[in-house]
Amino acid sequence: MARQQPNHRLAALLNEADWNKADLARAVNDLGTAQGLRLRYDRTSVAHWLTGSRPRPPVPDLVALAFSRRSGRLVTTEETGLARPRRTADAPLLRQQPETGDVMDQLAALCRADADPARRAVLADSAYSLATPAAPAWDPGRPAAVRLRAAGSRATIADVHRLHWMTLVFADLLERHGGAHARSALTAYLAEDTSSLLAAPAPPALRRELFTGAGQLTHLIARMSMDAGYHSLAQRYFTTALGLAREGDDRRLYSITLRAMSLQAVFLGFRAHAGHLADAAVNTAGPRTDPSTQAFLLSQRALTHAHARHRREAVSDLTAAEAQHDRATSPPGPFTSYPRPGLDYQRGRSLLALGDSSQAAQALTVAAEARADDRHRSRALTHARLAETLLSLGRLEESCLHWHVFLDHYPSLRSAPADQALRHLRTSLRGFRRQPHAAAVLRRARTFTPHHQPA
């Protein structure tokens, strides 16, 4: 048996980061938690890596991410000395950026692999990547590709309407029950029905509409994957959605997808990356886009400014977002309008990042009161965020009232952020368990277990 060789590359990265073994283990565990993984590495684990052992995927990718965040530069998985060879057959699935003219193949391959539990492991065995460009460039002059794959019936405007209707259905399911509910159904629809439509003969204008419809559904499966805790898979779907938007010459959808990618980066703690994506979203949309979209994009850029402690820029973007929202006349829909509670929620998050907890509580209260009762996901997560904020202000009794509302909606959800909020509830109220209000919430919370299983 060949002896393991010491991992000098990993040792060099530890030295560059000024970390000890325990520091790296903690950073990897934290990144794993953010991506829905329960990791329990310690200094002994890192010692084994330094002597030549290699952890199972996606841990090598998480190690690279940890060093990237620490050093402020991109550290690849290969640089850690922990990478394992990928199978050649998996290369198309693992490519983050679809090649020009290949987005139809990328969508079909990605969805079919995702629908197959055995092949899904290939996608799951990797982590969110910083190796792709922070903001893939928009190419406004590029026409939709005309590459027919099969003879058959020509596509019609009725096909476009059907894609639009399916977008409404799955967007509604996401808001009602979370991203892990019915995710596999949308995956199957994209893999078969939608991919076939994109290959059907159609005039150029109709083909662009078909690509936009497919791009919206792919954007939704990305959001559902993110909410289900599949962050690497969500990133691949978002990147594919960008390719579809480009094929459909849909600048607006491209910008909205960049905004969603920025939100994911914030959630995972990659705040500089999130800022680049939010800037690109606003700049790509341009000043002529509709007011509702401008409000949506500016509110996210405000959040990234707030996390960077750029108070003046954050407040400026929030003010501009409010002004644009007041001018909005777009019809309701997941890709056409920005509900006012969403803007208030984003304002609350930005104020929290700026340290203005009292004002944040006011904004979150407005958002919570306006959330529709049947939108279990947004209502639960808004009340959870408000409960956390009120507790930080010492308002325990009020916090517990909002935790009860969260628990009212939790059973209807299959969502990783909701599971995370349930765990946070137990941790944050543990120190107040002798207080009657907190004890009542904790007793009720013990009747629930995080039931999320990604699907």
LOGUMAR-963122 format. One line per 5 residues: number of its first residue (from 1); their letters; for each residue z, y, x of C-alpha. Coordinates in steps of 0.1 Angstrom, whole numbers, m for minus. Example, Ala and Ser with C-alpha at 12.3 -4.5 7.8 and 13.67 -1.06 7.14 Angstrom:
BEGIN
1	AS	78:m45:123  71:m11:137
This chain:
BEGIN
1	MARQQ	0:0:0  m10:34:14  19:57:22  21:90:3  13:121:23
6	PNHRL	36:152:23  22:179:0  19:208:24  0:229:0  28:228:m26
11	AALLN	53:237:2  32:267:12  31:279:m24  69:276:m27  73:297:5
16	EADWN	48:323:m8  67:325:m41  101:327:m24  112:299:m47  134:269:m42
21	KADLA	128:235:m58  151:243:m88  132:276:m94  99:258:m97  113:231:m120
26	RAVND	128:258:m143  95:277:m144  75:245:m153  100:235:m180  98:270:m196
31	LGTAQ	60:269:m196  61:235:m211  84:246:m239  60:275:m247  32:249:m250
36	GLRLR	51:225:m272  62:201:m244  97:189:m238  100:187:m200  132:180:m181
41	YDRTS	122:185:m144  148:194:m118  150:200:m80  148:162:m74  115:160:m93
46	VAHWL	100:188:m71  113:170:m40  93:140:m50  62:161:m55  67:175:m20
51	TGSRP	67:140:m5  34:132:m22  40:120:m57  20:135:m85  33:142:m121
56	RPPVP	12:133:m151  m11:158:m167  m7:185:m178  22:192:m154  0:200:m124
61	DLVAL	m17:227:m145  17:241:m155  27:242:m118  m4:263:m111  4:286:m140
66	AFSRR	39:290:m128  27:301:m93  0:323:m108  26:342:m129  50:345:m99
71	SGRLV	25:356:m73  3:378:m95  m29:360:m84  m48:330:m97  m35:298:m83
76	TTEET	m57:268:m92  m44:233:m99  m62:221:m68  m42:245:m46  m10:228:m57
81	GLARP	m20:195:m42  m10:178:m74  m44:176:m91  m57:142:m101  m95:135:m101
86	RRTAD	m110:140:m135  m134:114:m150  m170:126:m148  m175:118:m184  m147:142:m194
91	APLLR	m163:172:m177  m181:187:m207  m149:185:m228  m128:202:m201  m152:231:m195
96	QQPET	m136:262:m209  m167:284:m210  m197:271:m228  m229:275:m209  m257:297:m222
101	GDVMD	m275:280:m251  m251:250:m251  m226:262:m277  m238:238:m304  m233:209:m281
106	QLAAL	m199:222:m270  m187:226:m306  m198:191:m316  m184:174:m285  m151:192:m287
111	CRADA	m146:185:m324  m156:148:m321  m132:143:m292  m104:161:m311  m110:139:m341
116	DPARR	m106:107:m319  m69:101:m310  m79:83:m278  m102:111:m266  m79:138:m278
121	AVLAD	m56:127:m249  m82:140:m225  m79:175:m241  m41:173:m244  m37:164:m207
126	SAYSL	m43:199:m196  m26:232:m199  m36:267:m209  m59:281:m182  m60:314:m164
131	ATPAA	m91:303:m144  m116:316:m170  m125:353:m171  m99:373:m190  m126:388:m212
136	PAWDP	m160:371:m213  m186:398:m215  m204:406:m247  m242:405:m244  m255:426:m273
141	GRPAA	m291:421:m266  m292:383:m266  m309:367:m297  m296:337:m314  m309:305:m298
146	VRLRA	m335:286:m316  m330:250:m306  m336:225:m334  m320:191:m329  m333:172:m359
151	AGSRA	m359:173:m385  m347:177:m421  m341:201:m448  m342:238:m440  m310:257:m442
156	TIADV	m306:281:m471  m284:310:m480  m264:285:m501  m253:269:m468  m240:303:m456
161	HRLHW	m220:307:m488  m205:272:m484  m194:281:m449  m178:313:m462  m160:294:m490
166	MTLVF	m147:268:m465  m134:297:m443  m114:310:m473  m100:275:m480  m87:268:m445
171	ADLLE	m75:303:m439  m54:300:m471  m41:266:m460  m30:280:m426  m10:308:m442
176	RHGGA	5:285:m469  14:255:m448  9:261:m411  m17:251:m385  m8:214:m383
181	HARSA	m15:208:m420  m51:198:m427  m62:206:m391  m79:172:m388  m99:179:m420
186	LTAYL	m114:211:m405  m121:193:m372  m141:167:m391  m160:193:m411  m170:212:m380
191	AEDTS	m180:180:m361  m203:168:m388  m213:192:m416  m212:224:m396  m229:210:m365
196	SLLAA	m257:196:m386  m262:230:m403  m266:247:m369  m293:222:m360  m313:227:m392
201	PAPPA	m346:247:m393  m339:283:m405  m354:318:m401  m337:339:m373  m317:362:m397
206	LRREL	m303:332:m416  m295:313:m384  m275:343:m372  m255:341:m404  m250:304:m400
211	FTGAG	m237:310:m364  m213:336:m377  m200:312:m404  m195:285:m378  m179:310:m355
216	QLTHL	m153:319:m382  m144:283:m389  m141:276:m351  m119:307:m348  m97:292:m376
221	IARMS	m95:258:m359  m84:276:m328  m57:294:m346  m46:262:m363  m45:244:m330
226	MDAGY	m24:272:m315  0:270:m344  2:232:m341  12:236:m304  m21:226:m288
231	HSLAQ	m26:257:m266  m51:243:m242  m72:230:m270  m69:262:m289  m81:281:m259
236	RYFTT	m112:259:m258  m119:265:m295  m115:302:m290  m140:302:m261  m164:282:m283
241	ALGLA	m160:307:m311  m169:335:m287  m201:316:m279  m209:312:m316  m203:349:m322
246	REGDD	m226:357:m294  m253:334:m308  m249:351:m342  m250:386:m326  m217:393:m343
251	RRLYS	m198:418:m322  m171:421:m348  m162:384:m348  m163:384:m310  m138:412:m309
256	ITLRA	m115:396:m334  m115:364:m314  m106:382:m282  m77:397:m301  m65:363:m311
261	MSLQA	m68:351:m275  m47:381:m265  m20:372:m291  m20:336:m277  m15:350:m241
266	VFLGF	14:371:m253  30:341:m269  27:321:m237  41:350:m216  8:359:m197
271	RAHAG	11:396:m205  m13:411:m180  m39:386:m192  m31:395:m228  m36:432:m220
276	HLADA	m71:426:m205  m81:407:m236  m68:433:m260  m86:461:m240  m118:440:m242
281	AVNTA	m114:435:m279  m111:472:m286  m139:482:m262  m163:455:m275  m159:465:m311
286	GPRTD	m165:502:m302  m157:532:m323  m183:525:m350  m166:493:m363  m149:494:m397
291	PSTQA	m114:510:m400  m97:477:m410  m110:460:m378  m101:489:m356  m65:489:m370
296	FLLSQ	m63:451:m364  m75:454:m328  m54:485:m319  m22:470:m332  m26:441:m307
301	RALTH	m34:465:m279  m2:484:m288  18:452:m285  4:445:m250  11:481:m240
306	AHARH	47:477:m253  53:445:m233  40:464:m202  65:492:m210  37:517:m215
311	RREAV	55:535:m243  31:565:m247  0:542:m249  18:518:m273  28:546:m297
316	SDLTA	m6:561:m295  m23:528:m305  2:522:m333  m4:557:m346  m42:552:m344
321	AEAQH	m39:518:m361  m20:533:m390  m45:561:m394  m74:536:m394  m56:513:m419
326	DRATS	m52:542:m443  m90:548:m442  m98:511:m447  m118:501:m478  m129:466:m467
331	PPGPF	m128:438:m493  m100:412:m490  m106:382:m468  m94:366:m435  m122:383:m415
336	TSYPR	m127:415:m435  m93:431:m441  m59:436:m424  m30:433:m448  m4:460:m446
341	PGLDY	25:436:m440  6:423:m409  4:458:m395  41:465:m402  50:432:m386
346	QRGRS	30:441:m355  47:475:m354  81:458:m355  71:435:m326  59:464:m305
351	LLALG	91:484:m311  111:453:m302  92:451:m269  99:487:m263  136:482:m268
356	DSSQA	138:501:m302  156:473:m321  169:495:m349  134:509:m357  119:474:m353
361	AQALT	143:461:m379  131:488:m403  95:479:m398  102:441:m401  121:447:m432
366	VAAEA	92:465:m448  69:436:m437  93:409:m450  96:426:m484  58:427:m488
371	RADDR	50:392:m477  37:371:m506  61:343:m516  34:316:m515  24:325:m479
376	HRSRA	51:303:m464  41:307:m428  39:344:m425  69:349:m448  91:324:m429
381	LTHAR	82:337:m395  87:374:m405  122:367:m419  130:347:m388  120:376:m365
386	LAETL	140:400:m387  170:377:m386  169:376:m348  166:414:m346  195:420:m370
391	LSLGR	217:396:m350  209:415:m318  222:446:m336  254:429:m346  245:427:m382
396	LEESC	255:390:m387  258:389:m424  224:405:m430  209:382:m403  222:351:m422
401	LHWHV	206:363:m454  172:363:m437  178:330:m421  184:315:m455  150:329:m466
406	FLDHY	134:313:m436  150:279:m445  137:283:m481  101:282:m467  105:259:m437
411	PSLRS	101:226:m457  66:237:m467  54:242:m431  39:221:m403  40:247:m376
416	APADQ	52:248:m340  65:284:m342  85:275:m373  100:246:m355  108:269:m326
421	ALRHL	124:294:m349  146:266:m364  158:256:m329  165:293:m321  185:296:m353
426	RTSLR	208:269:m343  212:282:m307  217:319:m317  243:312:m345  263:285:m326
431	GFRRQ	286:312:m311  294:324:m347  300:290:m363  335:300:m373  322:329:m393
436	PHAAA	316:318:m430  281:332:m433  269:317:m401  286:284:m408  267:282:m442
441	VLRRA	234:287:m425  242:262:m398  252:236:m424  220:241:m442  199:241:m410
446	RTFTP	214:207:m400  197:191:m430  163:199:m414  147:185:m383  117:199:m366
451	HHQPA	91:177:m384  60:190:m367  36:164:m354  3:179:m342  m26:165:m361
